[in-house]
Amino acid sequence: MNILIGLGAIMLLVLAGLWLFTAFTAKRVEAGLPPEGRFVEVMGSRLHIIEAGRGPAILLIHGLGGVARNFNYQVLGELAKDYRVVAVDRPGSGYSTRHRRSSAGLDVQADVMAGLIQVLKLDRPLLVGHSLGGAVALATALRHPSEVSGLALIAPLTHTPQDVPKAFAGMTIRQGWLRRLIAWTVATPLTILNRDKVMDLVFGPESVPDDFGVRGGGFLGLRPSQFIASSRDLGALEDVLPLMQQRYADLQLPISILYGRQDRILDPSEQGQALKDAVSQAQLQLVDGGHMLPVTQPQLTTDFIRDVHSRVRAAQ
């Protein structure tokens, strides 16, 4: 009995130490990377947005585990020379909040994006979605076609993958209490310890920029709130994505897809080509590169978005 009590005490001390380390790390990250933009209330979510430029509107939507700062590598700044550009932290990610009882489903996220478009008076923007942000953009176009002029999808999630990408396998947690326990104990130290391995999967075969932690917002992923949001996003995919796949043929707006041939997160054939096959007007561009094209190849990404916007204007 004494041994069990002792082991229990040690376990509590270990958990307390991990909690303190996580809380300390989160505070340091937030002190070093405060919000860059402003906040907007939409459907109970407090969304953090970064805005720049004037002109026709473009809404940038980041992927799983990402933040609006992912578009800081030239994309946002260059586009802002000719467009009104808004990069949003999706609900729960970055500095955006999501009510604890709100669904993380793609349908709800799409409704939030449509609400943001209305609040900001963006007037049928071009939606740019990266990775999971591509699925959110597709869901928005399906549920709110009158609010969107076109889609520029970069390495988008479009179909249910055969397997969860290895980089995100540790986030497949269904129980809320367990998700919060892991987020506030082992998630942050394990993320730090496994950083090189995970970044190689996410960015490879391309290199991770030395300043990605700050400029690209990578350090924000060390906070427990980011882990919880990403885990919830991942777990909610199976509720809506299969139904979305059945409706892609209904999409009537211009759609262009950019994919890296060497993407280690999502399969260009399973995702990009599959969407092109389902949507007659969709265009697919394959390039040499990995999953994080907005960061690793910002000029290519910027040119792609500009070309899509030109196509949208020609179709109007």
C-alpha positions in Angstrom: 0.0 0.0 0.0 2.8 2.4 0.9 4.4 1.7 -2.4 1.2 2.5 -4.3 0.8 5.7 -2.4 4.4 6.6 -3.2 4.0 5.9 -6.9 0.8 7.9 -6.9 2.6 10.8 -5.3 5.4 10.6 -7.8 2.9 10.5 -10.7 1.2 13.6 -9.4 4.5 15.4 -9.1 5.4 14.4 -12.6 2.1 15.7 -14.0 2.4 18.9 -12.0 5.9 19.4 -13.4 4.7 18.8 -17.0 1.7 21.2 -16.4 4.1 23.9 -15.1 6.4 23.4 -18.1 3.6 23.6 -20.5 2.1 26.7 -18.9 5.5 28.4 -18.8 6.2 27.6 -22.4 2.8 28.9 -23.6 3.3 32.2 -21.7 6.7 32.6 -23.3 5.4 32.0 -26.7 2.5 34.4 -26.3 4.8 37.1 -24.9 7.2 36.7 -27.9 4.4 36.3 -30.5 1.5 38.6 -29.6 -1.5 38.9 -32.0 -0.6 40.8 -35.1 -4.1 41.8 -36.2 -7.5 42.5 -34.7 -10.4 40.5 -33.4 -13.9 40.0 -34.8 -16.9 38.2 -33.2 -18.6 35.7 -35.5 -21.1 33.1 -34.4 -19.7 32.9 -30.8 -16.1 32.6 -32.1 -13.6 35.4 -31.5 -11.6 35.4 -34.7 -8.1 36.8 -35.0 -7.6 38.3 -38.4 -4.6 40.0 -40.2 -5.6 42.5 -42.8 -3.7 44.3 -45.5 -4.3 46.1 -48.8 -7.3 47.4 -50.7 -9.2 46.1 -53.7 -11.0 42.9 -54.5 -11.0 40.6 -51.5 -9.0 37.5 -50.8 -9.5 35.3 -47.7 -6.6 33.1 -46.7 -7.5 30.0 -44.6 -4.6 28.0 -43.0 -4.4 24.2 -42.5 -4.4 21.8 -39.6 -2.2 23.0 -36.8 -1.4 26.1 -38.7 -2.0 29.8 -38.1 -2.6 32.9 -40.2 1.1 33.7 -39.9 1.8 30.8 -42.3 1.0 33.3 -45.1 3.6 35.8 -43.8 6.2 34.5 -46.3 5.5 37.1 -49.0 2.0 35.8 -49.9 0.0 38.2 -47.8 2.3 41.2 -48.4 2.6 40.7 -52.2 -1.1 40.2 -52.7 -1.9 43.2 -50.6 -0.4 45.4 -53.3 -3.4 44.8 -55.4 -6.1 43.2 -53.2 -7.7 43.4 -49.8 -6.3 40.4 -48.1 -7.5 38.9 -44.9 -5.7 36.0 -43.2 -7.7 34.3 -40.4 -6.8 32.1 -37.5 -9.5 29.4 -37.8 -11.7 28.8 -34.7 -9.5 27.5 -31.9 -6.2 28.0 -33.8 -3.7 30.8 -33.3 -5.4 33.6 -31.3 -8.9 32.7 -32.4 -11.2 31.1 -29.8 -13.9 28.5 -30.2 -16.6 27.9 -27.7 -15.9 24.6 -25.9 -19.3 23.3 -26.9 -19.1 24.4 -30.5 -18.6 21.7 -33.1 -15.2 21.6 -35.0 -17.0 20.1 -38.0 -16.3 21.5 -41.5 -19.9 22.6 -41.8 -19.7 24.8 -38.7 -16.3 26.2 -39.8 -17.7 27.0 -43.2 -20.6 28.9 -41.6 -18.1 30.8 -39.5 -16.1 31.8 -42.6 -19.3 32.9 -44.3 -20.2 34.9 -41.3 -16.7 36.5 -41.4 -17.2 37.4 -45.0 -20.5 39.1 -44.1 -19.1 41.0 -41.1 -16.1 42.3 -43.0 -18.2 43.0 -46.1 -15.7 41.2 -48.3 -18.2 40.9 -51.2 -17.7 37.4 -52.6 -14.0 37.0 -52.0 -11.6 34.5 -53.6 -11.1 31.8 -50.9 -7.5 30.5 -50.6 -7.4 27.3 -48.5 -4.2 25.4 -47.6 -4.4 21.8 -46.5 -7.4 21.5 -44.1 -8.1 25.1 -45.0 -8.9 23.8 -48.5 -11.6 21.5 -47.0 -13.0 24.5 -45.1 -13.0 26.6 -48.3 -14.8 23.8 -50.2 -17.3 23.5 -47.4 -17.9 27.2 -47.5 -18.5 27.2 -51.3 -20.9 24.2 -51.0 -22.9 25.7 -48.1 -22.7 29.4 -49.1 -22.1 29.6 -52.9 -23.4 33.2 -53.1 -20.7 34.4 -50.7 -17.7 33.0 -52.7 -16.3 33.9 -56.2 -13.8 31.2 -56.6 -11.4 28.8 -54.9 -7.6 28.7 -54.9 -6.7 25.4 -53.1 -3.1 24.7 -52.1 -2.3 21.1 -51.1 -6.0 20.8 -50.1 -7.7 18.0 -48.1 -10.6 17.1 -50.4 -11.3 13.4 -49.7 -11.0 11.2 -46.6 -7.4 10.0 -46.5 -6.8 6.2 -46.3 -4.6 6.9 -43.2 -4.1 9.8 -40.8 -0.8 11.5 -41.8 2.0 10.4 -39.4 2.7 13.9 -38.4 -0.8 14.2 -36.8 -1.3 10.6 -35.6 -0.8 11.7 -32.0 -3.8 14.0 -32.2 -6.4 11.3 -32.9 -8.0 11.5 -29.4 -11.7 11.2 -29.1 -12.2 11.8 -25.4 -12.3 15.5 -24.5 -10.9 15.0 -21.0 -8.0 12.9 -22.3 -7.3 15.4 -25.0 -7.0 18.2 -22.5 -4.9 16.1 -20.1 -2.4 15.3 -22.9 -2.4 18.9 -24.1 -1.5 20.2 -20.7 1.1 17.6 -19.9 3.0 15.7 -22.5 2.0 17.3 -25.9 4.3 20.3 -25.6 7.5 18.6 -24.5 7.0 15.8 -27.0 6.4 18.3 -29.7 9.7 20.0 -28.8 11.6 16.6 -28.7 10.1 15.4 -32.0 10.3 18.7 -33.8 12.8 17.7 -36.4 11.1 14.5 -37.3 7.6 16.2 -37.6 8.9 19.1 -39.5 10.6 16.8 -42.0 7.2 15.2 -42.6 5.3 18.5 -42.9 7.9 20.4 -45.0 9.9 17.6 -46.7 11.5 17.3 -49.1 11.9 21.1 -48.8 13.7 22.7 -45.8 12.1 24.4 -42.9 13.0 28.2 -42.9 15.1 29.1 -39.9 12.7 31.8 -38.9 9.5 29.7 -39.2 8.9 29.6 -35.5 8.5 33.4 -35.3 7.7 34.6 -38.8 5.5 31.7 -39.7 4.0 31.3 -36.3 5.4 27.8 -35.7 6.0 28.4 -32.0 2.3 29.0 -31.5 1.8 25.3 -32.0 3.5 24.7 -28.7 0.5 26.0 -26.8 -2.1 23.5 -25.4 -4.9 25.4 -27.0 -3.5 24.7 -30.4 -3.1 21.0 -29.7 -6.7 20.8 -28.5 -8.1 22.7 -31.6 -6.1 20.6 -34.0 -7.2 17.3 -32.3 -10.8 18.4 -32.5 -10.5 19.5 -36.1 -9.0 16.1 -37.0 -11.6 14.1 -35.1 -14.5 16.0 -36.7 -13.5 15.3 -40.3 -15.3 12.0 -40.6 -18.7 13.6 -39.8 -18.8 15.9 -42.8 -16.0 15.3 -45.3 -17.6 12.0 -46.8 -20.9 13.9 -47.4 -19.0 16.8 -49.0 -17.3 14.4 -51.5 -20.7 13.4 -52.8 -21.6 17.1 -53.7 -18.5 18.3 -55.4 -20.1 18.1 -58.8 -22.6 20.8 -57.6 -19.8 23.3 -57.5 -20.1 25.9 -60.3 -17.4 28.4 -59.4 -13.8 28.5 -60.8 -11.6 26.1 -58.8 -7.8 25.8 -59.2 -5.6 23.3 -57.3 -1.9 23.6 -56.6 0.0 20.5 -55.3 3.6 19.5 -54.7 4.4 16.2 -56.3 6.5 15.1 -53.2 3.9 16.1 -50.6 4.4 13.9 -47.6 1.2 14.8 -45.8 -1.5 14.4 -48.4 -1.4 12.4 -51.7 -1.7 14.6 -54.7 -3.5 11.9 -56.6 -5.9 10.9 -53.8 -6.7 14.6 -53.1 -5.9 16.9 -56.0 -6.6 14.7 -58.9 -9.7 13.3 -57.3 -11.2 16.7 -56.9 -10.3 17.6 -60.5 -12.0 14.4 -61.6 -15.2 15.3 -59.6 -15.4 18.9 -60.8 -15.4 19.5 -64.5 -14.1 23.1 -64.4 -11.4 22.4 -61.8 -7.8 22.9 -62.8 -4.8 21.1 -61.3 -1.2 22.3 -61.3 1.5 19.9 -60.1 4.9 21.3 -59.1 8.1 19.9 -57.5 7.7 20.5 -53.8 6.2 19.4 -50.5 3.1 20.3 -48.5 4.0 23.8 -47.2 4.1 25.6 -50.5 3.0 29.0 -49.0 6.1 28.9 -46.9 8.6 27.1 -49.0 7.6 28.5 -52.4 5.8 31.8 -51.7 6.4 33.4 -55.1 5.0 30.4 -56.9 2.0 30.4 -54.4 1.4 34.1 -54.9 1.5 33.8 -58.7 -0.9 30.9 -58.5 -3.4 32.9 -56.5 -3.1 35.9 -58.8 -3.8 33.6 -61.8 -6.8 32.1 -60.1 -8.2 35.6 -59.3 -7.7 36.6 -63.0 -9.7 33.5 -64.0 -12.4 34.4 -61.6 -12.7 37.9 -62.9 -12.9 36.6 -66.5 -15.7 34.2 -65.5 -17.8 37.0 -64.0 
